[in-house]
Amino acid sequence: MLTSELARVAGRMLAVECDPYWVLRLMERFSGNTNVRVIQGDALKVRLPEEPFTVVANVPFHTTTSILHRLLDDPTTPPEIVYLVVQKQVALKHARSSPTTLKTLNWSPWYEFSTSLELPADAFYPKPEVDACLMVAAKRGPPLVDPRHRHLFRALVRQAFEGPGNSAGRALRPIFTTTQIRRLATDNAFSLDSSPSTLTVRQWTSVFDFMARMVTQDRWPSPKRHARRERRRR
């Protein structure tokens, strides 16, 4: 059903399906559509286009995070926009500005998350245990952080989320002086006692920009671990 609607409007379409039975059904149904190409493969492994493209998919809920990693980890590459039908709570979690999660912050300087159509569980067969929602991740233009510095930004927020202390003030101590931390809190309107998760992506990118301009590199968190994780996921 989804492929039929997309084929009406897409200039070119790659339909990726893992199940051999459904691959044959798709090939039979769209054999007359010159703009549709059916590929049998795993969405986590299939080669993605190098030119700008859009993703539209109703994904198995248990693969949502893995697919988001595949699509969004490297903001220097396409896609330009992603439409995924996912578990409703997952969509709402990524789209809210605060509190945020470490995983959402790893993507949101380059992709803006929002929610659209909500779908109750009984709209599907077989019926899942939870409601669904259309989640949209659109590439920002311009990005909030230069994509070349993504590993350093992710190292900063990971250190803040996972380091000692449960407040923004304590989380920032290993990098900034007390005076700098107070200035950051004042300029960006957050409390030193608040949790790191309550800072929005724009507040975090402002903190990152200040670090890059005002803090010597020997105090920066190391981005190497995050670069290794990204390479392993690929």
N, C-alpha and C positions, 0 to 999 in steps of 0.2 A: 504493500500500500504506500509506504513512504517513498520507495523508488519510483513508483508511477507518478506521484505528484512532482517529485524533483525533476524527472525527465521532461516534464512539460516546460520547465523554465530554464533548465541548465543548458549552457552552450556545449559543454563537455562534462561528462559524469563518469566517475569511477565508482562502481558498486562493489564494496569489499564484503565478502561473505566467507565464513569459515566452514560451515556445514556443507558437505558435498551434495546432499539432496537439494538444498535450497539454491546452491549454485546452478544446478541443472534447471531448476524451475525458473530462476531469473534469466538464464540464457535463452530458454525457450520463449519466455514472455516478451523479452526485449530484443529478440533477434532482428526485428525490423527497425529498431531505433539506432540510427547511425551515431547518435551522440552519447550512447550508453555503452560502457565497457565493463563487463563483469569479471572480477578477479577473485579467485579462491585463495584465501590466505587469512592469517591472523592480523588483526588491526594493530597489534603491538609489534609486529615484525615486518609487515609489508612495506615496501619502499614508498616513501611519500613524494609527491611532486616537488620539484625544485622551484617552480614558478608559483606565484600567489594563488591560493585556493581557499575554498570554504569547506568546512566539515559540517555535515548534518547527520546525526545518528541517534538511534534509540539503543543505548548500550546496556549490556548486563550490569546490574547495579554493582556487583562485586568487582568489576573491572574498571569502574569509573576513575579511581585514583591513578591506576597504571596508565590508562589512556590519556589522562590529563598530563601526566609526566611526559609521555611520548610526544604530545602535541605542543606543550607550552614551555618545557624546560629550556629550550634554546630560542630566545626571542629574536635571534638574527635570521631565523628561517621562517617560512610560512608555517601554519596557516594565518590568514588575515582575520578570520572570524570563525568561531566554533559554536555550533548549536547542538547541545546534547540534552536528550531526555534522561534525567537522572532522578534519584531519590529526592523527594522534596526537601528534606532536612539538609541534604548535602548542598543543594542549590542555594538555599537561604543562608547557609553558613558562609559560602564563598562570596555571596553578593553583599552581605552586610558590611558597613564601614567599620563598625566596632561593636563588640570585641571581635578581633580578627584571630586567625590562627597562623602558626608559623608556615604551614603549607601554602595558605592563600597569599601570604606576604612574599613567598618565593616567586610568585607569578604576577602579582598585581601591579608592580611598577611598569609592566609592559602590556598587560592585558586588563581591561576593565570588565568586571563581572556584573551581570544583572540577571534578573529572572523575568520570565514571561508567562506563557500559558501554564496553568496548574491543571494536572490531570489526576482525577481520583483513581484509586486502585481498581474499581470496577469498570474502568474504561479499557482495561486490558484483559486478554485471555491467553494463557491462564492468569488468574487474578493474583498479583503480588500481595505481600503483607503490608506494604506501605504505599502512600500516595507518591505521585511523580510530579516533576515540574520541568519546564524547558529552561535550561541554564544557558546563558550567552556569555562567551568570553571574546571580546573584541580587542584587537590590537590597538594600543594607544598611539596617537600621533600628535605631538611627539611623545616619546616615552618619558617617564619620570626619572629614570636612571639610564645612562648610556649602557646599552646591552653588553658592551665590552667589559663592563665593571660588575656584571651580574653576580659573579662568584664572591666578590668582596662584599657586596650588599647582603647577600645571603649569609655570609659568614658573620656579619655584624648582627643581624636579627637573630640568628641561631644562638650566638653567644648570649644575647640579651634574654632570650626565652629559656635557655637551658643552663645558664650560669647560676652562681650562688645568689641568693636573695630573690624576693618575689615582687620587687618594686622597680620602677623605671630608674629611680635614682641609684639604687644599688647595682642594677644591671649595667649601667653605663660607667661605673667607677673604674673598671680596668682600662678604659680607653681615654676618658676625659678627666680633666681636673674638676675639683668641686665648683670652681667659678664657672667653668665652661658648662657643666651640667645645669647649674642654676640659670645660666643665660639661655640654654636650649629650652628648658622648661618654660621660661617666661616668653621667649620669642614664639614658641610653638603651642602655647596654651595647654600644657599638660602638667599634671601634678607629679612631683617626685615620688609620692607614695602610691601612685596608681600602678596597676599591673602593666607589663609591657604589651599585653594583648589589647589594652584599651587604646593604645595609640593607633591612629589611622595610617594608611599607607603613605599619605602625603606628609604626615608628621615624621614617619620613619625615613622617608627620602630626604627630608630636610635635615635630620640628624646625620644621615649619611653624607650629604653634601658638606655639612659643617666639618665632619671628620676628615674628608678628603682635602679640605682647604686649610684647616687649622691644626690638625694633629699630625705629628711626625709619624712616618711609616713604621717605626719600630714599635709603636703602640697599637697599630692596626691588627685586627684579627686575621688569621691566615685563611686565604680563600682556597687553598690547595685541596682540602678535604672535600669541598663541595664540587670542585671540578672533577675529582675522581669519582664521586657518586654519580654525577651526570654522565660521565663516560661509561660507567658500568651499566646504567639503565639503557644506554643505547645498544 
